[in-house]
Structures are given as structure tokens and as C-alpha cells.
Amino acid sequence: MSQSMQTLSHDRRQLLKASALAAAGSLVTGGSLPVVQADQAVDDLPTGEGMSWNKAPCRFCGTGCHVQVGVEDGRVVAVAGDKAADVNKGLLCVKGYHVGGILYGKDRLTEPLLRQEDGSLKPIEWDEAIKIIAKRIFDSPETFAFYGSGQWTIPEGYAAQKFMKGGLSNNHIDPNARLCMASAVTGFLGTYGVDEPAGCYQDLDECDVLITWGNNPAEMHPVLFSRVTDRRSRGENVRIIDIGTRRTRTTDAANDYLEMDSHGDVPIALGIMHLLIENGTYDKSFVEKHCNFRAHPESGKTLFGEAISEDEFRKRIAEYTPERVSELSGLSVEQIRMLGDLFGDDDVKITSLWCMGMNQHTMGTAINTLVHGVHLLSGHFGKPGDSPTSLTGQPSACGTVREVGTLAHALPGGRIVANPEHRQQCEGFWNIPEGRINATPGYHTVKMFDQFTIPTDEGGDITTMFVQVTNPGQTLPNLNKLFNDKKNLADKFLIVSDVYPTPTTELADLILPAAMWVEKNGIYGNSERRTQQWFKMVDPPGDARDDTWMTIAIAHKLFEMGHEGMKDKDGEFIFAVKDESGEEVPIWEFDRYYDTNVDKHLFEEYRQFTTMKHKNLAPYDEYVKARGLRWPVVEQEDGSWRETKFRFSGFDDPFVAEGEEFDFYHSSTKDGRAQIWFHDYEPPPEMPDDEYPMWLCTGRVLEHWHTGSMTRRLAPLNRAMPTGYVEMNMEDAKAANIRQGEKVIVESRRGSCELPVWIDGRGRPPRGTIFVPFFDETKLINNVTLDEHCPISKQPDYKKCAARVKKLSEAES
Amino acid sequence: MTFDSPVEQCTEAVETLRAMPEVDLGQVRDNKLAIVVDTVSKTQDRNVWDAVQQLPNVTDLAIAMVAFDEDKDENP
């Protein structure tokens, strides 16, 4: 070991001890969670010979914490919270602290692997891999589908989007964000006419009351939650109201815990609006000036619905009395009245926070618009701390999926394929022939995998699928129907680019080894509209390569094969990059890929798309200098670039007309107003019954991110949370004679999963309910979950289905 | 660590903890005390855990963070 490494090891041990003490201290003083204070500024960090530090956003959740990455001898050897970052101010959670280690799991994929007839995998050269993919696409471009991710960087997603919609005239591209954020998107669109939160993380610093709607930020967004609990340690009063179906670590910090029945959030929101109207405590002036009322037409549900009068709204909302809401939601009448009184109080600032609980819901769009409606009706909107704010689960769900529009119906910058004017604009920016972009939306995620796993001769018209940067073999709902059926279909071809073997690569016909995080350049967009850039710092292992390169290399192979779609109007390659002398740089050759900054070229091209929906971005170089900038970012008279914290509010948003207090300038009713929706409560698609008597809810844990394919390679995190489990209520366990740690079978009408029981574990589910985290690939809970989805967002409901728990011995007998 | 009474009243347990070389004491609030345990082996880790759990007045131990000095790769 070198001297510098010894020093580093000692420093690291001390840093770990300090971190652990801070984490334990946070539990003691704040009732909060392990958030780790990186108490060294960049200048103080160890700098052994040849060691350098550079910024990057964390690879995990949508918070967008910045870390300082320490590199020595071509290897990431340390990370620290970045004190210069506004998002996390030097803090990291336990995952972020270990983010550097995700590069070094010993089973990294390092060479392309092709499945042989006997099922084995044979290493092949990249050239051959690219040829195989290009030939399959060339032979049948319309049956090809591209499945991506909110973990795609902005350039990765943009390249995939352009390749499919601008090159292949094929809209079968969708991301895994369909499974996590789609209802938030439709909720924003249905309410404001444009996607993404108006507020930002500053709301957490300024609210008097924080309401978590089926949301557990203490574990899922710990750094953000610590911004709230830290305020208490500074003597500030902030009231936390946790509305949920089970007690969590967020509940531990909450002043009020309102335990609702599954699906209870919809009637709760309706009940609050009822009380605001009944008590006359809604914000009359705000509603008169800035809002319309809306509902679905009788003919069926649509994203934008139809106008209803205020009288009609009053008539419909009158049905949702506290007594009826109590029956539907499980809350007491007093609790509902408490929420009604709270929103009727002008003197407090209220921030609502949500994530998967509201989004993974068969009424996902409805509950999103209803919570926006509660804030609009009460006037708790548009002031710092007074805002509805959704969180994202993936690092670029906003940037790559929502902004770049890597969805089956979308085009970059808020455009949609069904709109001829939007298609024309896109074709102009891409310099491709008019009419190239297909007007028919492609398959959304559930439909895409359904079509892929249905035999071709039975109408399954997706035959080749390319999966990048995600793990659908673990995350799709109802896996037996939507993924596992692929196994026996010889003519279906699955291509998977990933960094480690996963349940998805198990069924892949061709596996491509990918570069990850700081092994490549990247740009993410986080939950608060913040765009963050980083540079490549180390080389990927073996022959692993960038996902953007893969897309460009396939496109160029098709170009060489004469595919017309890979040419622009001038006959040039659609991804052509020229150097200063006008010579094309062969970026499809990997050893020339970093001759230029491909990310920068793609980002600057993409920037053109960002002004239509006022999501303006600054030039790439501005993001190099910053720890992210929140859009819209507009140029000032002095040439500097100014970010926007609060959209639609005259005091901060540069696009609100001078003198206006608020302006919903993308209103779907074209009158500058937001929409307050009414939705009738509908029961869940599947309810517990005699055969399957329990409600099953799935979700995440602090230590692991997404499917655990990265965090389970990290020894500290894996040892701290080594296995998936089922949380059970003590009384339910007693009644079934199930003991702590005993293995059981959780099963539904769709499949089963073997798990150890954690009675009254970290989360404490009430009687009749169980909770299972989905991070453990050895225990695929999504064999059990339901693929029913919201009719507008198409996002499946992972939060409730009917299940039963059997002792393993009983199941075997 | 959670005690059955305010930490300042649990003098015997706190003194014992203070005497343990593997243990550092951190913040105190009401019945709760933050500690860090730094050991050289899993066996020693287990011994400390058992000893701490058996101290008078201790009602609960919750783990806030686990870290390993030898950050070896570990596949699930």
C-alpha cells in the first residue's frame, strides 16, 4: 500500500467514524435518519500524489446531491459531500457516501455476450454486436422497441429519442419512468398545461407544515428530509403530517400520523376541498383570478377533460362530506376536519410532498390533480414554502424523460407526436425530411412488454427490444405475464446494455457491457428542475462503452447499410459531428468517441427544443461551471444566466408578464389559469377477499436504490440490508402462527415470492397489510404485483393488490 | 441506544460505555444516546453488541449506519 493510500485509509476510517456518529446523532436528536455530514471542504480532502477531485451528481435517486469524487491512479478512491452544492450543502445519505464503490463490483460486465442455442453466453467483438443489432432493425424497423430509463443521461435519452423518432420513424420508445413518474407528469399537465413542479427544494426550508402524501422521504430522499428535521434542531417550528398506509421512519419524525386505507388519498383530497367550500375558507380571490374548474366528460377520461362551472364543482364536491370521506379513507372525521381547517388557514405555509405513493396508483392522474387542486383552491400556492412538490425516484426522470420526452407519445421540449406542428418543428431542428416523424404514439411500457411477450403469430408485434440503463426483469409488474414469458419465444430478441448481470440480462439474447456514472460524461435533471453536468473521470473496465456511443454506432451501421432514416435532408448522417475545420469526427468508432465532447454537441442541439414550453436551458459551458441550474434559465443583460426557483410566480419567473402576481402561461384553457379538477372516488381494481385477504404494498428501503443492482454490490450497504423481506403486523403474524424471521410465501393470483418475515419491522404495517421492498433480485416480489394502471398516465399500481401469506411448510404441503 | 429513563440518570451504563475502548459516545437527548462502535473483527463486534445490550436500563439499540474499513467488493 502506498503512503498516500495509507493516509487515505486512516482518514477514511476517521471520516467513517465521524459520519457514523453524525448519523447516530441525527437519529437521537431529530428522530430522523442516517444522513452523513461530509465535514471536510474540498480543499481539506486528502490529496495524495496524483489524486484529484471533481464534481458529479450522485448516481442514485432524484434528489440530485452533488458529490466530490476523488480519483487516484485511474480509480475512484473516495467521495465526499459537496459543500458548494445548493441541493445537499455537503450532506450525503448512506448510499451517496458509498456511490464510488458502484464501479467496482467484481462481476462487472466487460465484453459483449451473445446467447447461443444451448443457452450459454459467448463473448463477441463489438463490431459483431453492432452488426447483429443493426441487421435486426434493418430487417424489421417497425417491430423494434427501445426501452430506456430515468437513469439515462440527457444526451443518452436525446440520442435514443432522435434515433427512434427522427431516424426509424418509430415511436416505440418508452422509459422505466412510466413506472414511477408518469402520473406526476399527467397531473402537472392536466393542472398547469405544462410538466414539472412550480416550486423547489427551498419550499422545504420555508414551510410551516410539511404533508407527506403516502411518501417516506426519511428513507427515500433522506438529504431532503434532513433539510426539514434540521430546522427543528435550529429551534424552528415545522409541523410534519404523515398521511400513509403504514408507519415509516418519516412517521417517527411526524407530529401527526394519519393512517389511511389503501386508495384513501383520493377521498381525503376531495374531503379537504369539500370543507374549504363548506366553510367558505377557500381563497376566493386566487380562484377567481387564476383558476378554472374541470372534470372528465361523460364520454370517457381524457388528459384535459372538460370545463365545469364553479356551481357544478360545488355540487359534486358536496357529496364528499367528512363522514363519507371517513368511510372511504379510514381517517376519522376529526382528522379530515383538521386537514380542512389547516388548508383554510392563510397564516401557515404548507408544502405537500409526494412520490410513488400517489403516482403508482390506478387513480394516479386523479390524485395528482386533486392535490394540486387542494393547494390551488386554498391559495397555498406560489409562495416559498407554500406549494405542491413532487419528488422523483431516479436521477434524471425529469431531465431525460420529461424534458427530453423519451416517452411513446412525446417529442423533445414538451412536444407530442400527435401534433403536426410539433412534428414539423422537430423535423426542422433535426434537418430531416418533412413527414419523417410518425404521428401515431408508440407503445407505453406495459403495452410494449405485453407485445414483446405475446407470440408473434398471436399478434405480439414487437420482436426486437433494446433495453438501456434499467432492469425491467425485476421492476415490471406482474413479471410472469410481462417479462418471464419471453423465455420460450425463439423469434423474440432481447438486447440489454448494463453494468452488472441482472434478472433482465438472464433472458437477454445479447448483453452489452456499459460504462457508468463517472466512466462517461453526463448530464442529469433532478426533481427541482435542476440540470447538472459532469465529466468522465475514469475509464470503464474491459470493453465497456457509453450508451450514447452504442446508439450512435448502431445508427451509423444502419446508415452504412443504406437506411434512409439515418440520413438528414442533405444526405448526412443524422448524428454527424464536425470539427473546427468542417471534417466529420467518426464518433461511431469508440476510440475516436472522445475526440470531441459528444454530450456537448447533443446538448446544444437539444437546447433548441427547450423554449416552446419555457423550459429554457443555458449553454453547456454554464453547467460545467455550476452545481446545476434550475430552468427556465435565461440570459441577463450582462451576459450572465439566471435560474428560476419558483415558476408561474411574478416575483421570480421571468416569463410571467410584468405586474402579474401569477401567470399559468401554458394553461390548457389558454387563459393563464390553472385547472382545479373534480374526480369521483373509484375503488381499487383488486380488493382483499377470503382467498387473498391482505393488502400488499411494495416500495424501497434506505440502504438500496432501485433494483439493488448497484447498491447490493456495496459491502456496507449489502451487509446492512442483505435481503428482501415482508413486513407484517404482530397480530397478523400471531394469528397465522408466524414467527420473526420465518420464511413465508407471499402470493397473489399472478405469482408468488418467498421471503423472511420482519414483524413490526422498520415500517410497521397495520393489520391486514404487508409491505415488501423490491430491491432484492433473489426475491422478485413483482411476480406477485398487479399490472392494472392509471388510464391516463398508464402507470401501474404497485402499492395495492390482494395477496396472502403462507407459512413455507403449509405452502409445501 | 434507548434507555428506560433519561440518559443522565443511567450513570452506571454510561460509565461502563465510557470505559469501553471500542465505543465513542455522541449526542444525548432525553432517553437516547448516540454511540459509535469501532472494532477489528465481526466477533469483537458481536461481543460489544451483546455487552451493550445487557447494560442496565438499556431498552433498545437501533443501527444508524454500518461501514467496513476494508471496503471489499461483495456480490449478493
Chai-1 contact restraints between the chains, C-beta under 6 A:
chainA,res_idxA,chainB,res_idxB,connection_type,confidence,min_distance_angstrom,max_distance_angstrom,comment,restraint_id
A,R13,B,D69,contact,1.0,0.0,6.0,A-B,restraint_1
A,L16,B,A67,contact,1.0,0.0,6.0,A-B,restraint_2
A,K17,B,V36,contact,1.0,0.0,6.0,A-B,restraint_3
A,K17,B,D38,contact,1.0,0.0,6.0,A-B,restraint_4
A,A20,B,V36,contact,1.0,0.0,6.0,A-B,restraint_5
A,A20,B,M65,contact,1.0,0.0,6.0,A-B,restraint_6
A,L21,B,G26,contact,1.0,0.0,6.0,A-B,restraint_7
A,L21,B,V36,contact,1.0,0.0,6.0,A-B,restraint_8
A,A23,B,A64,contact,1.0,0.0,6.0,A-B,restraint_9
A,A23,B,M65,contact,1.0,0.0,6.0,A-B,restraint_10
A,A24,B,G26,contact,1.0,0.0,6.0,A-B,restraint_11
A,A24,B,A34,contact,1.0,0.0,6.0,A-B,restraint_12
A,A24,B,A64,contact,1.0,0.0,6.0,A-B,restraint_13
A,G25,B,G26,contact,1.0,0.0,6.0,A-B,restraint_14
A,G25,B,Q27,contact,1.0,0.0,6.0,A-B,restraint_15
A,G25,B,A34,contact,1.0,0.0,6.0,A-B,restraint_16
A,L27,B,A64,contact,1.0,0.0,6.0,A-B,restraint_17
A,V28,B,Q27,contact,1.0,0.0,6.0,A-B,restraint_18
A,V28,B,R29,contact,1.0,0.0,6.0,A-B,restraint_19
A,V28,B,K32,contact,1.0,0.0,6.0,A-B,restraint_20
A,V28,B,A34,contact,1.0,0.0,6.0,A-B,restraint_21
A,T29,B,Q27,contact,1.0,0.0,6.0,A-B,restraint_22
A,T29,B,R29,contact,1.0,0.0,6.0,A-B,restraint_23
A,P34,B,A64,contact,1.0,0.0,6.0,A-B,restraint_24
A,P34,B,M65,contact,1.0,0.0,6.0,A-B,restraint_25
A,V94,B,M65,contact,1.0,0.0,6.0,A-B,restraint_26
A,Y104,B,D73,contact,1.0,0.0,6.0,A-B,restraint_27
A,G105,B,D73,contact,1.0,0.0,6.0,A-B,restraint_28
A,K106,B,D73,contact,1.0,0.0,6.0,A-B,restraint_29
A,D107,B,N75,contact,1.0,0.0,6.0,A-B,restraint_30
A,R712,B,P76,contact,1.0,0.0,6.0,A-B,restraint_31
A,A715,B,F68,contact,1.0,0.0,6.0,A-B,restraint_32
A,A715,B,K72,contact,1.0,0.0,6.0,A-B,restraint_33
A,A715,B,E74,contact,1.0,0.0,6.0,A-B,restraint_34
A,P716,B,V66,contact,1.0,0.0,6.0,A-B,restraint_35
A,P716,B,A67,contact,1.0,0.0,6.0,A-B,restraint_36
A,P716,B,F68,contact,1.0,0.0,6.0,A-B,restraint_37
A,N718,B,E74,contact,1.0,0.0,6.0,A-B,restraint_38
A,A720,B,V66,contact,1.0,0.0,6.0,A-B,restraint_39
